[in-house]
Amino acid sequence: MTPVDTGAGAEEETPSPVRTARRVEEDALAWVSAHRGDFALGADALTPDGAVNGSWKPLGELARVCAAVSRHTPPPDPLHAPVRGLLAYAWRQTGEGELFARLQRFEPFATYPLEVYAAFASAGLRHAGYEAAATAVARTRGWRLAEQDPTRRLGVLAAERCLGVHRPEDVPRLLRGTWLGGLPEPWTFERFSGYALTHVVFHLTDWGRDPDGVPADLSTYLADWLPAWLDTCLEAGMWDLSCELLAVAASLPEPLGQVTACDAWERIATARHATGALPEEGPPSSGPRSEPEFAHCYHSTLMAAFAAALTIGRLRAPDGVTGPYEDDLEGALR
């Protein structure tokens, strides 16, 4: 697909949801760049009692979003280089993969190092020593028999595939054991099931890369009910989950209609702080307010950038072709 000019000359012809999503994406990435030091791994990143949710989790989410956004952003786009720079920063935080190898020795049966590593591997950033050790462990019975809920297992299986490990598991059967895969009554949707369904779609589509990865019956079910769930979350001020649902909508074969997308992105834009940070939750405010603490806005701000990149790609491409734009990320980041 031919990249669309993002300059002012093209703005008048750009659909309104794209203009708003672009503004949200630019401001979100500017905030992330300004706060990139907050994603740094602390001194406790390798300690047995280290706070994984405050160290590896934010860094992994930064890597995952930047890898996905770079794939959906054409190289000539002014946002491509800074996103790639953020990805390079995250990779350096891991010692270019060396910390994964050390984690593997400390916690050989923990899955979170592999799940974080997979985000980097998706962008071509790899560490041979870690992969050799992780592959050996992933082939043990102890690893394969670990008890995980179906949604988490789909994520672990996807991470394993980046190492070339393919389990003899019945993925379609596993999928039908998830909330989304069971096609539940739509009125049973709530916060927990909402986050579960978004991650099922992310795993099936490789984070928006393959819209055909979602089975047809699930795509139809989501097309019918996702707009109502999205409206409910927006009305409740659940901005983080709303952005995840917008990313899901942009990962399906048929994206949201213009009216629904326009309304959703305007509400997301209104909920932001002036710096570009998006709180996880809370009512939109028209008056001055303090910026949310990093822990309460980093994920939702990343999700806003991720959902915006996917939305822009889908709404600018009537044929559904959005890239990905696969330049030599590994070479460029070194």
C-alpha positions as CSV (number, residue, x, y, z in Angstrom):
1,M,0.0,0.0,0.0
2,T,1.2,3.5,-0.7
3,P,1.8,5.4,2.5
4,V,-0.5,8.4,3.0
5,D,1.0,11.8,3.5
6,T,0.5,12.8,7.1
7,G,1.2,16.5,6.5
8,A,-1.3,19.4,6.6
9,G,-2.0,19.2,2.9
10,A,-3.7,15.8,3.3
11,E,-5.6,16.6,6.4
12,E,-8.7,17.9,4.8
13,E,-9.3,14.6,3.0
14,T,-8.5,12.5,6.0
15,P,-11.5,11.0,7.8
16,S,-12.2,12.7,11.2
17,P,-11.5,9.5,13.2
18,V,-8.1,9.4,11.6
19,R,-7.3,13.0,12.5
20,T,-8.3,12.5,16.1
21,A,-6.6,9.2,16.5
22,R,-3.4,10.7,14.9
23,R,-3.5,13.5,17.4
24,V,-3.9,11.1,20.3
25,E,-1.1,8.9,19.0
26,E,1.3,11.8,18.5
27,D,0.7,13.2,22.0
28,A,0.8,9.7,23.6
29,L,4.1,8.9,22.0
30,A,5.5,12.3,23.0
31,W,4.5,11.6,26.6
32,V,6.1,8.2,26.5
33,S,9.3,9.6,25.1
34,A,9.4,12.3,27.8
35,H,8.9,9.6,30.5
36,R,11.0,6.8,29.0
37,G,13.3,6.8,32.0
38,D,10.3,5.6,34.1
39,F,10.3,2.4,32.1
40,A,13.9,1.6,33.1
41,L,14.6,-1.6,34.9
42,G,15.5,-1.0,38.5
43,A,18.2,-2.6,40.6
44,D,15.8,-5.2,41.8
45,A,14.9,-6.5,38.3
46,L,17.0,-9.7,38.8
47,T,16.3,-10.2,42.5
48,P,14.1,-13.2,43.6
49,D,11.6,-10.8,45.3
50,G,11.8,-8.1,42.7
51,A,8.6,-6.2,41.7
52,V,8.0,-7.7,38.3
53,N,4.9,-5.7,37.8
54,G,6.8,-2.5,38.3
55,S,9.9,-3.3,36.2
56,W,9.6,-6.1,33.6
57,K,5.9,-5.5,32.9
58,P,6.1,-1.8,32.0
59,L,9.3,-2.4,29.9
60,G,7.7,-5.4,28.1
61,E,4.6,-3.4,27.3
62,L,6.7,-0.5,26.0
63,A,8.5,-3.0,23.7
64,R,5.3,-4.7,22.6
65,V,3.5,-1.5,21.7
66,C,6.6,0.0,20.0
67,A,7.2,-3.2,18.0
68,A,3.5,-3.2,16.8
69,V,3.3,0.5,16.1
70,S,6.5,0.5,14.1
71,R,5.1,-2.3,12.0
72,H,1.9,-0.3,11.3
73,T,3.7,3.0,10.6
74,P,5.4,3.5,7.3
75,P,9.1,4.4,7.5
76,P,8.6,7.9,6.0
77,D,6.1,8.8,8.7
78,P,7.6,11.2,11.3
79,L,6.5,8.9,14.1
80,H,8.4,5.9,12.8
81,A,11.9,7.0,13.9
82,P,11.0,8.0,17.5
83,V,9.0,4.7,18.0
84,R,12.0,2.8,16.8
85,G,14.1,4.8,19.2
86,L,11.9,3.9,22.1
87,L,12.2,0.2,21.1
88,A,16.0,0.6,21.0
89,Y,16.0,2.1,24.4
90,A,13.9,-0.8,25.8
91,W,16.3,-3.3,24.3
92,R,19.3,-1.6,25.8
93,Q,17.6,-1.8,29.2
94,T,17.8,-5.6,28.9
95,G,21.5,-5.5,28.0
96,E,20.5,-6.3,24.5
97,G,19.0,-9.5,25.7
98,E,21.7,-10.5,28.3
99,L,19.4,-9.9,31.2
100,F,17.0,-12.5,29.8
101,A,19.7,-15.1,29.9
102,R,20.4,-14.3,33.5
103,L,16.8,-14.4,34.4
104,Q,16.6,-17.8,32.7
105,R,19.2,-19.1,35.2
106,F,17.4,-17.6,38.2
107,E,13.8,-18.6,37.2
108,P,13.9,-21.2,34.5
109,F,10.2,-22.1,34.7
110,A,8.9,-18.5,34.9
111,T,6.9,-17.6,31.7
112,Y,7.1,-13.8,32.0
113,P,10.7,-13.5,30.7
114,L,9.8,-15.4,27.5
115,E,6.6,-13.3,27.1
116,V,8.6,-10.1,27.4
117,Y,11.3,-11.4,25.2
118,A,8.8,-12.3,22.5
119,A,7.9,-8.6,22.1
120,F,11.5,-7.9,21.2
121,A,11.9,-11.0,19.0
122,S,8.8,-9.8,17.0
123,A,11.0,-6.8,15.9
124,G,14.0,-9.0,15.1
125,L,15.9,-8.3,18.3
126,R,17.2,-11.6,19.6
127,H,19.7,-13.1,22.0
128,A,21.0,-16.6,20.9
129,G,22.1,-17.7,24.4
130,Y,18.8,-16.9,26.0
131,E,16.9,-18.6,23.2
132,A,18.9,-21.8,23.5
133,A,18.3,-22.1,27.2
134,A,14.6,-21.1,27.0
135,T,14.0,-23.6,24.2
136,A,15.5,-26.4,26.2
137,V,13.3,-25.6,29.2
138,A,10.2,-25.2,27.0
139,R,10.5,-28.7,25.8
140,T,10.4,-30.3,29.3
141,R,7.3,-31.9,30.7
142,G,7.4,-29.6,33.7
143,W,7.1,-26.5,31.5
144,R,4.4,-28.0,29.3
145,L,2.3,-29.3,32.2
146,A,2.2,-25.9,34.0
147,E,-1.4,-25.0,34.8
148,Q,-2.5,-21.8,33.1
149,D,-5.9,-20.4,32.2
150,P,-6.7,-20.7,28.4
151,T,-6.1,-17.0,27.6
152,R,-2.7,-17.0,29.3
153,R,-1.8,-20.3,27.6
154,L,-2.5,-18.8,24.2
155,G,-0.1,-16.0,25.0
156,V,2.6,-18.4,26.2
157,L,2.1,-20.6,23.1
158,A,2.6,-17.5,20.9
159,A,5.7,-16.6,22.8
160,E,7.1,-20.1,22.3
161,R,6.6,-19.9,18.6
162,C,9.0,-17.1,18.4
163,L,11.6,-19.6,19.6
164,G,10.5,-22.2,17.0
165,V,8.9,-24.3,19.7
166,H,5.5,-25.7,18.6
167,R,3.5,-27.6,21.2
168,P,1.2,-30.5,20.0
169,E,-1.7,-28.6,21.6
170,D,-5.2,-28.3,20.1
171,V,-5.3,-24.5,19.8
172,P,-8.9,-24.4,18.5
173,R,-10.1,-26.4,21.5
174,L,-8.0,-24.1,23.8
175,L,-9.6,-21.0,22.2
176,R,-13.1,-22.4,22.8
177,G,-12.2,-22.5,26.5
178,T,-11.8,-18.8,26.7
179,W,-14.6,-16.4,27.5
180,L,-14.6,-15.0,24.0
181,G,-14.3,-18.4,22.4
182,G,-17.4,-19.7,24.1
183,L,-19.6,-16.9,22.5
184,P,-21.1,-16.0,25.9
185,E,-24.3,-13.9,26.4
186,P,-23.2,-10.4,25.5
187,W,-24.8,-9.0,28.7
188,T,-22.2,-11.0,30.8
189,F,-19.4,-8.7,29.6
190,E,-17.5,-7.0,32.4
191,R,-14.0,-5.7,33.2
192,F,-12.2,-9.1,33.6
193,S,-13.8,-10.7,30.6
194,G,-13.2,-7.5,28.6
195,Y,-9.4,-7.7,29.2
196,A,-9.4,-11.4,28.6
197,L,-11.2,-11.1,25.2
198,T,-8.8,-8.3,24.0
199,H,-5.8,-10.4,24.7
200,V,-7.3,-13.4,23.0
201,V,-7.6,-11.3,19.9
202,F,-4.1,-9.9,20.2
203,H,-2.7,-13.4,20.4
204,L,-4.8,-14.7,17.5
205,T,-3.9,-11.7,15.3
206,D,-0.3,-11.3,16.4
207,W,-1.1,-7.9,17.8
208,G,-3.1,-6.6,14.8
209,R,-0.8,-8.1,12.2
210,D,-3.2,-10.7,10.9
211,P,-6.9,-9.8,10.9
212,D,-7.8,-13.2,9.5
213,G,-6.4,-14.9,12.6
214,V,-9.8,-14.6,14.3
215,P,-12.3,-17.4,13.4
216,A,-15.3,-16.2,11.3
217,D,-17.9,-16.8,14.1
218,L,-15.8,-14.8,16.6
219,S,-15.4,-12.0,14.2
220,T,-19.1,-11.8,13.6
221,Y,-19.9,-12.0,17.3
222,L,-17.4,-9.1,17.9
223,A,-18.7,-7.1,15.1
224,D,-22.2,-7.3,16.6
225,W,-21.4,-6.6,20.2
226,L,-18.1,-4.8,20.5
227,P,-19.6,-1.3,19.7
228,A,-22.0,-1.7,22.6
229,W,-19.2,-2.9,25.0
230,L,-17.0,0.0,23.8
231,D,-19.7,2.5,24.5
232,T,-20.3,1.1,27.9
233,C,-16.6,1.3,28.8
234,L,-16.3,4.9,27.4
235,E,-19.4,5.9,29.4
236,A,-17.9,4.4,32.6
237,G,-14.6,6.2,32.0
238,M,-12.6,3.0,31.6
239,W,-10.1,4.5,29.2
240,D,-7.5,1.7,29.3
241,L,-10.0,-1.0,28.4
242,S,-11.7,1.3,25.8
243,C,-8.4,1.6,24.0
244,E,-7.8,-2.1,24.1
245,L,-11.3,-2.6,22.6
246,L,-10.5,0.0,19.9
247,A,-7.3,-2.0,19.1
248,V,-9.4,-5.2,18.8
249,A,-11.9,-3.4,16.5
250,A,-9.0,-2.4,14.2
251,S,-7.6,-5.9,14.3
252,L,-10.8,-7.5,12.8
253,P,-11.5,-8.0,9.1
254,E,-14.2,-5.3,9.3
255,P,-13.2,-2.2,11.3
256,L,-15.7,0.0,13.2
257,G,-17.9,2.3,11.3
258,Q,-16.9,5.9,10.9
259,V,-19.6,7.3,13.2
260,T,-18.7,4.9,16.1
261,A,-15.0,5.3,15.6
262,C,-15.3,9.1,15.5
263,D,-17.3,9.3,18.7
264,A,-14.9,6.9,20.5
265,W,-11.8,8.7,19.5
266,E,-13.2,12.1,20.4
267,R,-14.1,10.8,23.9
268,I,-10.6,9.3,24.3
269,A,-9.1,12.7,23.2
270,T,-11.2,14.5,25.8
271,A,-10.2,12.2,28.6
272,R,-6.4,13.0,28.2
273,H,-4.3,15.2,30.3
274,A,-2.7,18.2,28.5
275,T,0.6,16.4,28.4
276,G,-0.9,13.5,26.3
277,A,-1.1,11.1,29.2
278,L,-4.4,9.1,29.3
279,P,-5.5,7.9,32.8
280,E,-6.6,4.3,33.2
281,E,-9.9,5.3,34.5
282,G,-11.9,8.4,35.7
283,P,-14.4,10.9,34.4
284,P,-13.3,13.4,31.7
285,S,-12.7,16.8,33.0
286,S,-12.9,20.1,31.2
287,G,-10.9,22.0,33.8
288,P,-7.2,21.9,34.8
289,R,-6.1,18.7,36.5
290,S,-2.8,17.2,37.6
291,E,-1.1,14.6,35.5
292,P,-1.8,11.0,36.7
293,E,1.0,9.1,38.3
294,F,3.1,7.0,36.0
295,A,1.7,3.7,37.3
296,H,-1.8,4.9,36.7
297,C,-1.4,6.1,33.1
298,Y,1.5,4.4,31.4
299,H,-0.4,1.4,30.2
300,S,-3.5,3.3,29.0
301,T,-1.2,5.8,27.2
302,L,0.6,3.0,25.4
303,M,-2.7,1.4,24.5
304,A,-3.9,4.7,23.1
305,A,-0.9,4.9,20.8
306,F,-1.3,1.2,19.8
307,A,-5.0,1.5,19.1
308,A,-4.5,4.7,17.2
309,A,-1.8,3.2,14.9
310,L,-4.1,0.3,14.1
311,T,-7.1,2.5,13.6
312,I,-5.3,4.8,11.3
313,G,-4.0,2.0,9.2
314,R,-7.4,0.3,8.8
315,L,-9.5,3.4,8.1
316,R,-7.0,4.7,5.5
317,A,-7.0,1.4,3.7
318,P,-10.4,0.4,2.3
319,D,-9.0,-2.9,1.1
320,G,-7.9,-3.8,4.6
321,V,-4.2,-3.8,3.7
322,T,-2.2,-1.9,6.3
323,G,1.4,-3.1,5.9
324,P,3.2,-4.2,7.9
325,Y,6.2,-2.1,7.0
326,E,9.1,-4.5,7.6
327,D,12.3,-2.5,7.5
328,D,15.5,-3.9,8.9
329,L,14.7,-3.2,12.5
330,E,17.4,-5.2,14.0
331,G,20.1,-3.6,11.9
332,A,18.7,-0.1,12.4
333,L,18.5,-0.5,16.2
334,R,22.1,-1.6,16.6
